[in-house]
Amino acid sequence: MLSTAVLSVIMSIKLDFNSEQIENIGMGALLHDIGLCHSNMDFYDVEIEDLDAQDKMVYRRHVIKGYEMMNNQQWVPETVKNIVLSHHEREDGSGYPFHKKSDRISKEVKVVAVCDYFDELVNGIGYNKRKTYEVVEYLRTVGAYLFDYDLVTKIISQIAWFPNGSKVVTNEGDIAIIVSQNKGLPDRPIIKLLSDANGNPYEYEVVKDLTEHLTVFIVDTEE
């Protein structure tokens, strides 16, 4: 929940939302999955769509449970309650609980929905866990139909596909570590080569800025 809230707040600031909207988005993102506290099921690294009908219903009802918990709380703004209830709605109407389409989904909900989806895929909550760059590519394709396209584009432009310190594999077979990012080009970071395609360590420091080495691409990551 915390990572979803942090990303949601950052994006709402980037999108020039006003202070009230930002506060509501932050609160809604923190509370969005509160309905799951009533469930004893383990939803980590599990594809919800692969569950049987009963377990799937239990998971999907968390938005209703969460809304019911918040609905009588006078201190909780209606926008926050709506985020709790609607963060699984999708642009094409394929979401739940009410199958709302784009024009019936508020901007605040749309921001939290995308950030929550990203967090779920990266951390394996209700989905099989994926690598960050795989999630970004998925959002650029399939996710573009599920969410507001402009919003998705703006969000993934702010995400480091390959976070600093992570180990990656290049198309040339080198193993490298990410040392820095290039602003606005999350798929073209600066890397330090560790070993070549034969597994031999580099005896001297080799740093490559992928905005300059245009034929070098990152093709995978290592744990």
N, C-alpha and C positions, 0 to 999 in steps of 0.2 A: 504494500500500500504506500509506503514512504517513497519508494522510487517512482511510482506513478505520480504521486503528489508533486515531487520535485520537478519532474519533467513537465508536468501540466502547468505548474506555476511559471517555469522558465519560458514555456511556449506562449502562455497568455501575456507575458511581458513583451516578448518579441512581436506579438501580434497587436500590440498597443491597446490592449483591453484596459478599461478604467480600473481604479483601485477596488471598487466594490465587486466587479467581475472577477478580478484576480483573487480576492479573498474568498469568494464563493467557490471558485474553481479549486483552490487549495484545500478548503474544508471538504468539498464534495469528493475530491480525489482521495483524501485521507479516510473518508467514511464509505467509499463506494462499495466495498465488499463486506461491510459489517454484517450483512445477512448470513455470511458463511460461518459466523461464530456459533450458530445453532447446529452445524453439521459436523459429524465425526468422520466423514469420508475423507480420504486422501486424494486430493486433486492434482498433486504434483507429478509432472512428467507423464501425464495421462491425457489422451485425446478424449475430450468429453463426447464427441460424436461417436466414439467407439464403445461407449458404455451402454448398458441395457437401458430400456425405456424408463424404468423406475429411478435409477441412479442419475440419469440425464435430467429427469424432471426435478429431482432434489437439488441438483446444482443450479438449474435455471431459475428455480424459485427463490434463490438468494436475493434477487433484486426486489421481489415482492416483500420478503421477510425484512430486508433492510429498510424499505420504505415504511413498512408498518412500524418498525422500531423508531423511526425518525418523525413520523407523521404527527404525533401528539406532542412533540418537543417544540414549544413555542419559540425557543431561542434559535432554532435551526431555520434559516431562510428557505423559501420555497424553491429557489434555484438549486440549493444543495440537495434537497429532497428529490428534485427531479433528476439530478445527476446520479444519485443512488439508484433510482428506479429505472433510468433509461440508458445507462452507459453501455448496454449491450445491444442497443438499437443500431441499425445500419442504414446507409444511404439508400440502398435498393429495396428496403423493406424486409430483408431476410433475417433481421435481428429479433430480439424479444425484450419484454413480454408482449408488446402490442403491435409489432411489425410496422412501426412508424417509418415513413420515408423522409427524405431529406428536408422537405419544407416544414415538417412537423417536429424536427429535432433542433433544439436550441444550440447556439454557438458554444456555450459553456459545456454542454453535454458532448458536443462533437470533439472538442479538445481533449477532454478526459477519456473519451472512448478510444481515440487513436493512441494516446499515451498508455492507457491500460492494456490495449491489445499488444503494443510493442513490449511492454513489461512482461505480459503473460507468456509471450513466445520466447523471449530471452531467458526467462527464469523457469519456464516449464510449468505454468499454473493453468491447468485446464487444457494444455497442449503439450506435445512432446517438445522438450527443450531444444532450442536451436541456437546457432552461433549468431552474433550480432549482425555480421554482414549478410547472412542468409535471411534474417528477418527484414533487413532493409530492402533486399532484392524482392522479397515476397510482398512487402508493402508497396513497392513501386509497380508491381504487376497486379496480383489478385487484390491487394488492399486498396488499390485505386478505385475499384468498383464498390467496395464496402464502405469507404469513407469519402469525405470531401477531398477531391483530388488536390486542390490548391493547398489545403491544410496539410495533407500528407506530404506534399512536396516541401513545404516549409519546415515541417518537423524533421524529416529525414536529412535535410540539409544541415541541421544543427547537431546531428548524432555522429560521433566518431565511429565509423564502421569497424575500425581496428583500434581499440583504445591503446593509449601509451603503455608500454611495458609488455604488451602481448606479443607472442611469437607467431610468425607467419611464414608461409611458404610462397616463394615467387614462381612464376612460370619458367624461370631458368633453373629451378631446383634448389636455389639457395634457401637456407633457413636464416631468418632475420628477426630483429626485435624493433618494434615501433618506438621511435625516440621523440617524435614531434608530429604535429598536425599542420596541414596547410588550410588556412581559413577558406571556407566555401568549397573545398574539394576533399570531402571526407574519404573518398576512395583512393586518394593520392597522397599518402602521408610521407614522412621522412623516415627511412629505415636504416638500421645498422646491421650489416651482414655478419652472421655468426659462423656459418659453415657453408661449404659449396655443395653441389649436387651429389658429390661422392662422400659427403659426410666429413670432409676435412676442414678443421677450424681455420679461419683466416688468421694469419700471423700478424697482420697489421690492420688498423682500423679502416673499414670501408663503409662510408655513409653515402646513401643515395637518396636524393630528393626525387620522388616519383613524378613531380611536375617537370622535371628536367630529363629524366630517363623514361621517355614515353613508350618504349617497347617492353618495359618491365611492369608486370602486373602481379598483384597478390591473388593467389588462387585458392589458398586455404589457410587455416590457423591451426596451431598446436596447443594442447592443454599445458 
